[in-house]
Amino acid sequence: MPLTYFKFLTIALMSVMVLACAGKNARPVSSVSVPSKAIERPVFTPEVLAEYKASVEALKAGNIEIAKRRFSSLVKIYPLMAGAEVNLGIIADLQQDKTAASAHFERALKTNPSNLDALIYSASYQQEAGLFTAAEQHLLKAEQVAPNSDIVQYNLGVLYELYLQEYERAIEHYQRYVELSNNDDAEKVKRWIKLLERK
C-alpha cells in the first residue's frame, strides 16, 4: 500500500506545544509503559514557547527554509524539545529526505517515547521499509498514548489487513475508527469491514 494510505495527524505541526509533546488528541493513561529511568520533562519559558509557535506558523505558511532554521536553532539550544525534532522530521519528509526525516523522528522518540506524531511517522517509515512488527509496536504504543485517536485506529487497521493479514484485528480497529471518526471516508471503511467479514 502506498504511503498515501497512511493517515497522519492533521495537527501534527502543533502537537508539541504541550510540555509532554504527545499531541492534541493524546490522552495519557496509567498503562503506558515508561523507561526504567524516568525522563525529566523540560520546562520552557514563555519566550521559548513563543519562538516555537512562530516557527510552527512559518511552517504552516509554507516558509519551509525559515521554519527549518528556527526549529534547528531551537533544537541546538534545547535538545530535549521533542516537538522541534518532530517538525524538522516533517520538513525533511516534505523535502523527500527520508533518511533525515526518520532520524529526526527517532531522536524525538528518544527524548519523549510517547510523542504521538513521532510514533505515527516512524511507523509509516517502518511500514514502507517492510518492518511491519516494528511499525505495529509503534502504533500500539501510539494507541496507549491516545486510545481515542481515529488516525491511530485507521493505521492499525490498514497494517493488520494489508501487511499482517490479521483480519479480525483489522476489523476491530476499523470499527473503532468508524466510531471515533467524523471524516468523509468512514463510509468507505465500513465497506472494508463488510468485505473483511466475508473472508
ZINOR-V419122 format. One record per residue. N is the residue number from 1. PSI is psi in whole degrees, -180 to 180 (999 if undefined). NEAR is the number of other C-alpha atoms within 8 Angstrom. D_LAST is the distance of its C-alpha to the last C-alpha in whole Angstrom. Layout:
n	psi	near	d_last
N	PSI	NEAR	D_LAST
N	PSI	NEAR	D_LAST
//
This chain:
n	psi	near	d_last
1	132	5	19
2	158	6	23
3	-21	7	25
4	-21	6	25
5	-13	6	22
6	124	9	23
7	139	9	25
8	159	9	28
9	130	7	31
10	-18	4	32
11	27	8	35
12	-36	9	35
13	-23	9	39
14	5	10	40
15	-18	13	38
16	19	13	41
17	-25	10	44
18	154	8	43
19	-32	9	45
20	-15	8	42
21	41	14	40
22	-13	13	37
23	153	14	36
24	-39	7	36
25	1	7	33
26	138	12	34
27	95	8	34
28	140	8	35
29	159	7	35
30	-21	4	36
31	-4	5	33
32	127	9	34
33	144	4	35
34	153	7	38
35	156	6	40
36	-34	4	43
37	115	5	45
38	142	6	45
39	125	7	45
40	124	4	48
41	133	7	47
42	153	7	49
43	122	5	51
44	144	8	52
45	161	6	55
46	-34	6	55
47	-41	7	56
48	-44	8	53
49	-35	10	51
50	-40	8	53
51	-40	9	52
52	-47	12	49
53	-41	10	48
54	-36	8	50
55	-41	12	48
56	-45	11	45
57	-38	8	47
58	-42	12	48
59	-43	12	44
60	-32	8	43
61	-4	6	46
62	7	6	45
63	72	9	48
64	-49	9	46
65	-38	6	49
66	-46	10	51
67	-42	12	48
68	-45	10	47
69	-42	8	51
70	-44	10	51
71	-38	14	48
72	-41	10	49
73	-42	8	52
74	-42	12	51
75	-37	12	49
76	-42	7	52
77	-37	6	54
78	79	7	51
79	-15	8	49
80	6	8	47
81	88	12	46
82	-34	15	42
83	-39	11	42
84	-39	13	44
85	-43	14	42
86	-46	13	39
87	-34	10	41
88	-36	13	42
89	-41	14	38
90	-42	9	37
91	-46	11	40
92	-38	12	40
93	-44	11	36
94	-32	7	38
95	10	6	40
96	26	6	37
97	84	9	39
98	-36	8	36
99	-48	6	38
100	-41	10	40
101	-49	14	37
102	-42	11	35
103	-41	9	39
104	-43	12	40
105	-40	15	36
106	-39	10	37
107	-39	10	41
108	-40	16	39
109	-30	13	37
110	-37	7	40
111	-42	10	42
112	95	11	40
113	-12	9	36
114	15	11	35
115	113	14	36
116	-46	13	32
117	-45	13	33
118	-39	12	34
119	-45	16	31
120	-46	13	28
121	-42	10	30
122	-41	13	30
123	-39	13	27
124	-39	11	26
125	-40	10	29
126	-41	12	27
127	-44	12	24
128	-33	9	25
129	0	6	27
130	12	6	24
131	71	9	25
132	-34	11	22
133	-42	6	23
134	-42	10	26
135	-42	14	24
136	-44	11	22
137	-42	8	26
138	-41	12	27
139	-35	14	25
140	-36	9	25
141	-41	11	28
142	-37	14	28
143	-37	12	26
144	-42	11	29
145	-42	14	31
146	76	13	30
147	-19	9	27
148	22	9	27
149	115	11	27
150	-32	11	24
151	-42	10	25
152	-43	13	24
153	-42	13	21
154	-49	12	19
155	-37	11	20
156	-41	13	19
157	-46	14	15
158	-45	11	16
159	-47	13	17
160	-35	13	14
161	-56	12	11
162	-28	8	13
163	-35	8	16
164	-7	8	15
165	37	7	11
166	84	8	11
167	-35	9	8
168	-42	6	10
169	-37	10	13
170	-46	14	12
171	-45	12	11
172	-45	9	14
173	-35	12	16
174	-42	14	15
175	-40	10	16
176	-39	10	19
177	-47	13	20
178	-39	12	20
179	-38	6	22
180	-25	9	25
181	144	8	25
182	11	6	27
183	157	5	26
184	-24	5	25
185	5	6	22
186	-37	11	21
187	-38	7	19
188	-42	7	18
189	-35	10	16
190	-38	11	15
191	-38	8	13
192	-41	8	11
193	-46	11	10
194	-41	8	9
195	-40	8	7
196	-35	9	5
197	-21	7	6
198	-14	5	4
199	999	4	0
//
